[in-house]
């Protein structure tokens, strides 16, 4: 299993009123994926309109598919970055 940091930014012209309509569905979908171990931490940078999601998947394509299945993904530009822990000191 590999880890990815997913950076999501809202597409220009997104109507945030539409986004707010799916908040409950997004929260439920995230909780289900967290329970399954598919995603980890989700953090919001609200003033910047960014969402950071830790994804756990076999490869970058499957990580993207998981994120694209989220209700809010229709309004996101999605960037995925493979991440690794830092090398041990010493």
C-alpha positions in Angstrom: 0.0 0.0 0.0 1.4 3.4 -1.0 0.5 6.8 0.5 -0.4 9.9 -1.4 -1.1 13.5 -0.5 -4.0 14.8 -2.5 -4.5 18.5 -2.9 -7.9 19.6 -4.1 -8.7 23.2 -5.1 -12.1 24.4 -6.1 -12.5 25.1 -9.8 -13.1 28.6 -10.8 -16.8 29.5 -10.9 -17.8 26.9 -8.3 -21.0 27.8 -6.6 -20.3 27.2 -2.9 -24.1 27.0 -2.3 -24.1 23.8 -4.4 -21.0 22.5 -2.5 -22.8 23.0 0.8 -25.7 20.9 -0.3 -23.4 17.8 -0.4 -21.5 18.4 2.9 -23.4 15.6 4.7 -22.9 13.1 1.9 -19.2 14.1 1.7 -18.7 13.6 5.5 -20.4 10.1 5.3 -18.3 9.1 2.3 -15.1 10.2 4.0 -16.0 8.3 7.2 -16.7 5.1 5.2 -13.3 5.4 3.4 -11.5 6.2 6.7 -13.0 3.1 8.3 -11.8 1.0 5.3 -8.3 2.5 5.6 -8.5 4.0 2.1 -8.1 7.6 3.2 -6.6 9.0 6.4 -6.6 12.6 7.5 -8.6 15.3 5.7 -7.7 18.9 6.4 -9.3 22.1 5.0 -7.5 25.4 4.3 -10.8 27.2 4.0 -9.5 30.7 3.1 -7.5 29.3 0.3 -10.2 27.0 -0.9 -8.0 23.9 -0.6 -8.6 20.4 0.8 -5.8 18.1 1.7 -6.5 14.3 1.8 -4.1 11.5 2.8 -4.9 8.6 0.5 -3.8 4.9 0.9 -3.9 2.9 -2.3 -1.9 0.4 -4.4 -1.1 3.1 -7.0 -1.7 6.6 -8.0 -4.5 5.7 -10.5 -6.5 3.9 -7.8 -5.9 6.7 -5.3 -7.3 9.2 -7.9 -10.3 6.9 -8.5 -11.1 7.0 -4.8 -10.9 10.8 -4.6 -12.9 11.3 -7.8 -15.7 9.2 -6.3 -16.2 11.6 -3.5 -19.3 13.9 -3.8 -17.3 17.1 -3.9 -14.8 15.9 -6.5 -17.0 17.3 -9.3 -15.9 20.8 -8.2 -12.2 20.0 -7.6 -9.0 20.3 -9.5 -7.1 17.3 -8.1 -3.3 16.9 -7.7 -1.8 13.7 -6.3 1.7 13.4 -4.8 3.3 10.1 -3.6 4.6 10.6 -0.1 7.2 8.7 1.9 8.2 9.1 5.6 11.5 10.9 6.2 14.7 8.8 6.4 15.7 7.9 9.9 18.3 10.2 11.5 21.7 8.6 12.2 
